[in-house]
Amino acid sequence: MTNADLEGIVDTSDEWIIQRTGIRQRHIAADGETTADLGEKAARMALKNAGIGVDELDMIILATSTPNNTFPATSVEIQHRLGMDHGAAFDSQAVCSGFIFVLTTADQYIRTGFAKRILVIGAETFSRLLDWTDRTTCVLFGDGAGAVVLEASEQEGKPGDRGILTSHLRSDGAHKEKLFVDGGPSTTCTVGHLRMAGREVFRHAVGMITDVIEDAYEATGYSSEDLDWFVPHQANKRIIDASARKLSIAPEKVVITVDHHGNTSAASIPLALCEAVSDGRIQKGNLVMLEAMGGGFTWGSVLLRW
């Protein structure tokens, strides 16, 4: 769905959207196409790229705010579709920070020896939550899915290790009214629509993002100069640019896909990772910073060596 397409739905323009968000187009799930459908496709691609079969997985963790059903977890449906009848699968909900949260969760399971291989998915059909008469929100979001496989390996416990080096998670419920969905089973018995105080979100975003990235630097001794790639949550190009400037991250190190994906919430980081790996930008041994901020507020960072 291009910005020109949106001009026929709400009072907006291609120029207005690009200037304020950097978004030129986004993808919308087809009628009848669900979060499980998107997540399954991403999962199969990740397993193929990892060169492993479903029988080698111990667990599936899905980050989503748009599950197929209130219950069971959408990850269980994906698990069944993949033909996996062992291990465990569950969903996690941290909105746009969801992928950072589930990546961290999977890492902890692996570090404790509870699991050896975990399929981590971010999948969303955010178009189902949008009020298509609200031009301040409906132009921002899209649908999509991405996935990665995490595997245990022996490392030296030094900053030069491959894999996830450090993770930092935060949340603060005081900001709930700035970005939320006005419905739910326990309140309105409806799905509801996404509501956002855009200026307030922007005002908090850069500071919160900077906070968890600086924590990652402190934990590892690395700095922005050491990064090979910065893969942020793809919410708004202005937020991405402002965060990179504040952290002194060179523009050529920033992976940006928001222009053609829009904000796909928990799917945005794995989608951006997939694109940067597929086109050869991210190479084995590269130091990569991931970060996200979402409704709640939730926010977090993951520093990893590919």
C-alpha positions in Angstrom: 0.0 0.0 0.0 1.7 3.2 -1.2 1.2 6.7 0.1 -0.7 7.4 -3.0 -3.1 4.6 -2.1 -3.7 6.2 1.3 -4.5 9.5 -0.3 -7.8 7.8 -1.5 -8.6 6.7 2.1 -7.8 9.6 4.4 -6.9 13.3 4.0 -3.2 13.0 3.6 -0.5 13.2 1.0 2.7 11.4 -0.1 4.7 14.6 0.7 3.2 14.9 4.3 3.9 11.2 5.1 7.5 11.2 3.8 8.4 14.4 5.5 7.2 13.3 8.9 8.0 9.6 8.9 10.2 8.6 5.9 7.6 6.0 4.9 6.8 5.6 1.2 4.9 2.3 1.3 3.9 -0.6 3.6 2.5 -4.1 3.1 -1.0 -5.1 4.2 -2.0 -8.7 4.8 -4.5 -10.1 2.4 -8.1 -10.9 3.5 -7.9 -14.1 5.5 -4.1 -13.9 5.8 -3.2 -14.0 9.5 -0.3 -13.5 11.9 0.2 -17.2 12.0 0.4 -17.3 8.2 3.1 -14.7 8.1 5.0 -16.2 11.1 5.0 -19.6 9.5 6.5 -18.4 6.3 9.2 -16.5 8.1 9.9 -19.5 10.3 10.4 -21.8 7.3 12.8 -19.4 5.7 14.8 -19.1 8.9 15.0 -22.8 9.4 16.1 -23.3 5.7 18.8 -20.6 6.1 20.0 -22.1 9.3 20.2 -25.5 7.7 18.3 -27.3 10.4 15.0 -29.2 10.7 12.1 -28.7 13.0 13.2 -31.9 15.0 16.3 -30.0 16.0 14.4 -27.2 17.7 13.7 -27.1 21.4 11.4 -24.1 21.5 9.5 -21.5 19.6 9.0 -18.0 21.0 6.7 -15.5 19.1 6.6 -11.8 19.7 3.3 -10.3 18.6 0.6 -7.9 19.6 -1.8 -9.2 17.0 -2.4 -12.9 17.8 -4.7 -15.1 15.7 -6.8 -15.7 18.8 -7.0 -14.5 22.4 -5.8 -18.0 23.1 -4.2 -20.4 22.4 -0.9 -18.7 21.7 -0.3 -18.2 18.0 3.2 -19.7 18.3 1.4 -23.1 19.2 -0.4 -22.9 15.9 2.9 -22.2 14.0 4.5 -25.1 15.9 1.7 -27.4 14.7 2.0 -26.2 11.1 5.7 -26.8 11.1 5.1 -30.4 12.2 6.8 -29.9 15.6 5.2 -32.1 18.3 7.9 -31.8 20.9 9.3 -28.9 23.0 7.3 -25.8 23.8 6.0 -22.7 22.1 4.6 -19.5 23.6 3.9 -15.9 22.7 5.3 -12.7 24.3 3.8 -9.2 24.1 5.9 -6.1 24.4 4.5 -4.4 21.3 7.2 -2.8 19.1 9.9 -4.0 21.6 8.7 -7.5 21.3 11.5 -9.0 19.2 14.1 -7.5 21.6 12.3 -9.0 24.6 11.9 -12.5 23.0 15.5 -12.5 21.7 16.6 -11.8 25.3 14.3 -14.5 26.7 15.6 -17.1 24.2 19.2 -16.1 25.0 18.6 -16.7 28.7 17.0 -20.1 28.1 20.1 -21.1 26.1 22.6 -19.7 28.6 21.0 -21.7 31.4 21.1 -24.9 29.3 17.3 -25.2 29.2 17.4 -25.2 25.4 20.0 -25.6 22.7 18.1 -24.2 19.7 15.2 -21.8 19.7 13.2 -20.3 16.8 12.5 -16.7 17.6 9.7 -15.0 15.5 8.3 -11.4 15.3 5.0 -11.4 13.3 2.3 -8.8 13.1 -0.9 -7.9 11.3 -1.2 -4.4 12.7 -3.5 -3.3 9.9 -6.3 -5.1 11.8 -5.8 -2.7 14.8 -5.9 0.5 12.8 -8.6 3.1 12.6 -8.5 3.9 8.9 -10.2 7.3 9.5 -7.3 8.4 11.7 -4.6 9.8 9.4 -2.1 10.3 12.2 -1.8 6.5 12.8 -3.1 4.6 9.8 -0.2 5.9 7.6 2.4 4.6 9.9 1.9 0.8 10.2 2.2 -2.3 8.1 2.1 -6.1 8.4 5.0 -8.5 8.2 7.1 -11.2 9.9 10.7 -12.2 10.4 12.5 -14.9 12.3 15.9 -16.1 13.5 17.3 -19.3 15.0 19.5 -19.0 18.1 21.9 -21.9 18.8 24.1 -22.6 21.8 27.8 -22.6 21.2 30.9 -22.6 23.4 32.6 -19.1 23.6 35.3 -17.6 25.6 33.1 -15.2 27.5 34.9 -12.2 26.0 33.6 -9.1 24.0 35.0 -10.7 20.9 32.5 -13.7 21.2 29.9 -14.4 18.5 26.3 -14.3 19.5 24.4 -12.1 21.9 26.8 -10.2 24.0 24.4 -8.2 26.2 20.7 -7.3 26.5 19.0 -4.5 28.4 15.2 -4.2 28.9 13.0 -1.5 30.3 9.3 -0.7 30.8 7.3 2.1 32.4 3.5 1.8 32.6 3.1 5.5 33.4 3.2 6.1 29.7 0.4 3.7 28.7 -2.0 6.5 27.5 0.6 7.7 25.0 0.5 4.6 22.8 -2.2 1.9 23.4 -5.1 0.0 21.9 -8.5 1.1 23.2 -10.0 -2.4 23.5 -9.4 -5.9 24.9 -11.2 -9.0 26.3 -11.2 -7.8 29.9 -12.2 -4.2 29.2 -14.4 -3.7 26.2 -14.7 -7.3 24.9 -13.6 -5.9 21.5 -10.3 -5.8 19.6 -10.2 -2.0 19.7 -8.1 0.5 17.7 -4.5 1.8 18.0 -4.3 5.3 19.6 -1.1 7.3 19.8 0.0 10.7 21.1 2.7 11.1 18.4 4.5 14.1 19.7 4.8 12.5 23.2 6.1 9.3 21.8 8.7 11.1 19.7 9.7 13.2 22.8 10.5 10.1 24.9 11.8 7.8 22.2 15.3 9.2 21.6 16.2 9.5 25.3 14.9 6.0 26.1 16.7 4.4 23.1 19.9 6.2 24.1 19.6 4.9 27.7 19.6 1.2 26.8 22.3 1.5 24.1 24.6 3.3 26.5 24.0 0.5 29.0 25.1 -2.0 26.4 28.3 0.0 25.8 29.0 0.1 29.5 28.5 -3.6 29.8 30.8 -4.6 27.0 33.3 -1.7 26.7 32.3 -1.0 23.1 31.2 2.3 21.7 29.4 3.6 18.6 32.7 3.7 16.7 33.0 0.0 17.2 29.6 -0.9 15.6 29.5 -2.3 12.1 25.7 -1.9 11.9 22.9 -0.3 13.8 19.5 -2.0 13.2 16.8 0.0 15.0 13.1 -0.6 15.3 11.7 0.9 12.1 9.1 3.2 13.5 9.9 6.6 12.0 13.0 7.8 10.1 13.1 11.0 12.1 13.4 9.0 15.4 16.1 6.7 13.8 18.1 9.7 12.5 17.8 11.6 15.8 18.9 8.6 17.8 21.9 7.9 15.6 23.0 11.5 15.8 22.7 11.6 19.6 24.7 8.3 19.8 27.3 9.5 17.2 26.5 6.5 15.0 27.6 7.2 11.4 24.6 7.3 8.9 26.2 4.7 6.7 26.0 2.2 9.5 22.3 2.5 10.0 20.0 -0.1 8.4 16.7 1.6 7.3 13.7 -0.3 5.9 10.9 1.9 7.2 10.6 3.6 3.8 9.2 0.4 2.3 7.9 -1.6 5.3 6.4 1.1 7.5 6.3 0.3 11.2 5.7 -3.5 11.5 6.0 -3.5 15.3 7.7 -6.7 16.6 8.4 -7.8 13.0 10.5 -4.7 12.1 13.9 -5.7 13.5 13.9 -9.2 12.0 12.7 -7.9 8.7 15.5 -5.3 8.7 18.0 -7.9 9.7 16.9 -10.3 7.0 17.3 -7.6 4.4 20.8 -6.5 5.5 22.0 -10.1 5.7 20.5 -11.0 2.4 22.1 -8.1 0.5 25.5 -8.8 2.1 25.8 -5.8 4.4 25.8 -7.8 7.6 28.7 -10.3 7.5 29.9 -13.0 9.9 31.8 -11.3 12.8 30.1 -7.9 12.4 29.1 -6.1 15.6 25.4 -5.2 15.4 23.3 -3.1 17.7 19.5 -3.8 17.9 17.1 -1.5 19.7 13.3 -0.9 19.9 10.7 1.1 21.8 7.0 0.3 22.0 3.7 0.9 23.7 3.6 0.6 27.5 6.3 2.0 27.2 8.7 -0.8 26.7 12.2 -0.4 25.3 15.4 -2.4 25.0 18.7 -3.1 23.3 20.6 -6.2 22.2 24.3 -6.0 21.2 25.4 -9.0 19.2 28.2 -10.3 17.0 26.8 -11.9 13.9 
